[in-house]
Amino acid sequence: MLTLRPMLMTLRPMLMTLRGRRGRADPQAGFTLFELIVVVCIVAIIAGILLNRLRLYEEAAEKAAMQQTAAAIKSALQMRVASYMISGRDNEIEKLRDENPVNWLQEKPADYAGEFYADAYTRVRPGSWYFDLTRRELVYVVNLGDNFKPGPDGRKWVRYRVRIGYEEMPGREGPPRKSLSAASFAPIRPYVWF
């Protein structure tokens, strides 16, 4: 403050003449240094709050993108099952459980990392999908997981699996036969994200 005072004192006469030219007669009409600092602090606080909210919206967008990809895979599974049923290949529906669901899509997602035989959680870039060939599961590794509650293993991921369900239908003659009751693509464990 000691170094600013002489500088402000030398600038004061110039400011007074400028104010006089503009028709201002009041020498107090303007911002003081304190007022300027207060305004800068308020702007900085508002900017910090907005950036924090932006991070929250980015995380919500990541969750929505993950859910959209999962919904597309679920639709592709339903179409594949319907195709098999229409063409009389019901016995092949069971094989869908072991296939990589990403292969059913017309285009692979941009954030798909590929197939891995071992646990690839640490090798895959966060915000990506990969297919675990050992467990036959599609895995999404969370990138922005501030509001994601990890599972029992402490990892921020969502593991999906294809499930095929059958029920026994009583037959008119002979033993009951199996009939397809459900084909789903869902997380193995429920997850909490937000």
C-alpha positions as CSV (number, residue, x, y, z in Angstrom):
1,M,0.0,0.0,0.0
2,L,3.0,2.3,0.7
3,T,4.1,2.0,-2.9
4,L,0.6,2.6,-4.4
5,R,-0.1,5.7,-2.4
6,P,2.5,8.0,-4.2
7,M,1.4,6.7,-7.5
8,L,-2.2,7.3,-6.8
9,M,-1.4,10.8,-5.6
10,T,0.3,11.6,-8.9
11,L,-2.6,10.2,-10.9
12,R,-5.2,12.1,-8.9
13,P,-4.7,15.5,-10.6
14,M,-4.9,13.8,-14.0
15,L,-8.1,12.0,-13.0
16,M,-9.5,15.3,-11.7
17,T,-8.9,17.1,-15.0
18,L,-10.4,14.2,-17.0
19,R,-13.5,14.2,-14.7
20,G,-13.8,18.0,-15.2
21,R,-13.7,17.6,-19.0
22,R,-16.5,15.1,-18.9
23,G,-18.7,17.4,-16.9
24,R,-18.2,15.7,-13.5
25,A,-17.8,18.1,-10.7
26,D,-17.8,15.6,-7.9
27,P,-14.2,14.4,-7.1
28,Q,-15.6,11.3,-5.2
29,A,-17.4,9.9,-8.3
30,G,-15.5,6.7,-9.0
31,F,-14.4,3.5,-7.6
32,T,-11.9,3.3,-4.7
33,L,-9.3,0.6,-4.6
34,F,-11.2,-1.2,-1.8
35,E,-14.4,-1.2,-3.9
36,L,-12.5,-2.6,-6.9
37,I,-11.0,-5.4,-4.7
38,V,-14.5,-6.3,-3.4
39,V,-15.9,-6.5,-6.9
40,V,-13.0,-8.7,-8.0
41,C,-13.5,-11.0,-5.0
42,I,-17.2,-11.3,-5.7
43,V,-16.6,-12.1,-9.4
44,A,-14.0,-14.7,-8.4
45,I,-16.4,-16.4,-5.9
46,I,-19.2,-16.5,-8.6
47,A,-16.7,-17.9,-11.1
48,G,-15.7,-20.6,-8.6
49,I,-19.3,-21.6,-8.0
50,L,-20.0,-21.8,-11.7
51,L,-16.9,-23.9,-12.4
52,N,-18.0,-26.3,-9.6
53,R,-21.5,-26.6,-11.2
54,L,-19.9,-27.1,-14.6
55,R,-18.0,-30.1,-13.3
56,L,-21.3,-31.5,-11.9
57,Y,-23.0,-31.1,-15.3
58,E,-20.0,-32.8,-17.0
59,E,-20.4,-35.8,-14.7
60,A,-24.1,-35.9,-15.3
61,A,-23.4,-35.8,-19.1
62,E,-21.0,-38.7,-18.7
63,K,-23.6,-40.8,-16.8
64,A,-26.2,-40.0,-19.5
65,A,-23.8,-41.0,-22.3
66,M,-23.1,-44.3,-20.5
67,Q,-26.8,-45.0,-20.0
68,Q,-27.5,-44.2,-23.7
69,T,-24.8,-46.7,-24.8
70,A,-26.3,-49.3,-22.5
71,A,-29.8,-48.6,-23.9
72,A,-28.5,-49.0,-27.5
73,I,-26.9,-52.3,-26.6
74,K,-30.1,-53.4,-24.9
75,S,-32.1,-52.5,-28.0
76,A,-29.6,-54.4,-30.2
77,L,-30.0,-57.4,-28.0
78,Q,-33.8,-57.3,-28.3
79,M,-33.5,-57.1,-32.1
80,R,-31.1,-60.0,-32.2
81,V,-33.4,-62.1,-30.1
82,A,-36.4,-61.3,-32.2
83,S,-34.4,-62.0,-35.3
84,Y,-33.4,-65.5,-34.0
85,M,-37.0,-66.2,-32.9
86,I,-38.5,-65.2,-36.3
87,S,-36.0,-67.3,-38.2
88,G,-36.6,-70.3,-36.0
89,R,-33.1,-70.3,-34.4
90,D,-34.3,-70.2,-30.8
91,N,-31.5,-72.6,-29.7
92,E,-28.9,-69.9,-30.7
93,I,-30.3,-67.3,-28.3
94,E,-28.4,-68.9,-25.4
95,K,-25.1,-68.2,-27.2
96,L,-25.8,-64.4,-27.0
97,R,-24.8,-64.6,-23.3
98,D,-21.2,-65.1,-24.3
99,E,-20.9,-62.7,-27.2
100,N,-19.4,-59.2,-27.0
101,P,-22.5,-56.9,-27.1
102,V,-20.6,-54.1,-28.8
103,N,-20.4,-56.3,-31.9
104,W,-24.2,-56.0,-32.2
105,L,-24.1,-52.3,-32.7
106,Q,-23.9,-50.8,-36.2
107,E,-21.0,-48.6,-35.0
108,K,-18.8,-49.2,-32.0
109,P,-18.8,-46.3,-29.5
110,A,-16.0,-43.9,-29.8
111,D,-15.0,-44.6,-26.2
112,Y,-14.8,-48.4,-26.7
113,A,-11.3,-49.6,-25.7
114,G,-11.6,-53.2,-27.0
115,E,-11.5,-56.8,-25.6
116,F,-9.2,-57.9,-22.8
117,Y,-8.6,-61.3,-21.2
118,A,-7.5,-60.0,-17.8
119,D,-8.8,-57.3,-15.5
120,A,-8.1,-54.1,-17.6
121,Y,-9.4,-51.5,-15.1
122,T,-6.0,-49.9,-14.7
123,R,-5.1,-50.2,-18.4
124,V,-8.2,-48.6,-19.9
125,R,-8.6,-44.8,-20.0
126,P,-11.3,-43.6,-17.6
127,G,-14.5,-42.8,-19.4
128,S,-14.2,-45.9,-21.6
129,W,-15.9,-49.3,-22.2
130,Y,-14.1,-52.6,-22.5
131,F,-15.2,-56.2,-22.8
132,D,-13.9,-58.6,-20.2
133,L,-13.3,-61.9,-22.2
134,T,-12.8,-63.9,-19.0
135,R,-16.0,-62.9,-17.2
136,R,-17.9,-62.2,-20.5
137,E,-19.0,-58.8,-19.2
138,L,-19.0,-55.3,-20.7
139,V,-17.4,-52.8,-18.3
140,Y,-17.6,-49.0,-18.2
141,V,-14.8,-47.3,-16.3
142,V,-16.1,-44.0,-14.8
143,N,-14.1,-40.9,-15.5
144,L,-15.8,-38.1,-13.5
145,G,-16.9,-40.0,-10.4
146,D,-17.2,-37.4,-7.7
147,N,-20.8,-38.5,-7.1
148,F,-20.3,-42.2,-7.9
149,K,-20.4,-44.6,-5.0
150,P,-17.9,-47.5,-5.7
151,G,-18.9,-51.1,-5.1
152,P,-17.4,-53.5,-2.6
153,D,-14.1,-53.7,-4.5
154,G,-13.6,-49.9,-4.3
155,R,-13.4,-49.4,-8.0
156,K,-15.4,-46.8,-10.0
157,W,-16.9,-49.0,-12.7
158,V,-20.2,-50.4,-13.9
159,R,-20.2,-54.0,-15.1
160,Y,-22.9,-55.2,-17.5
161,R,-23.9,-58.7,-18.5
162,V,-26.3,-60.3,-20.9
163,R,-28.9,-62.4,-19.1
164,I,-31.2,-64.9,-20.8
165,G,-34.1,-66.3,-18.8
166,Y,-36.3,-69.3,-19.4
167,E,-39.4,-70.6,-17.9
168,E,-41.0,-74.0,-18.2
169,M,-44.2,-74.2,-20.2
170,P,-46.4,-77.2,-19.6
171,G,-46.7,-79.4,-22.7
172,R,-49.8,-81.1,-23.8
173,E,-48.0,-84.3,-24.3
174,G,-44.7,-85.2,-22.7
175,P,-42.4,-83.2,-20.4
176,P,-42.6,-79.4,-20.1
177,R,-40.6,-77.4,-22.6
178,K,-38.4,-74.3,-21.9
179,S,-39.6,-71.0,-23.3
180,L,-37.7,-67.7,-23.4
181,S,-39.0,-65.4,-20.7
182,A,-36.4,-62.6,-20.7
183,A,-33.3,-61.3,-22.5
184,S,-31.7,-58.4,-20.7
185,F,-28.6,-56.3,-20.7
186,A,-28.2,-54.9,-17.2
187,P,-25.6,-54.0,-14.5
188,I,-24.5,-57.0,-12.5
189,R,-24.8,-54.9,-9.3
190,P,-27.0,-51.8,-8.8
191,Y,-24.8,-48.7,-8.8
192,V,-25.3,-45.3,-7.2
193,W,-24.3,-42.3,-9.2
194,F,-25.9,-39.1,-7.9
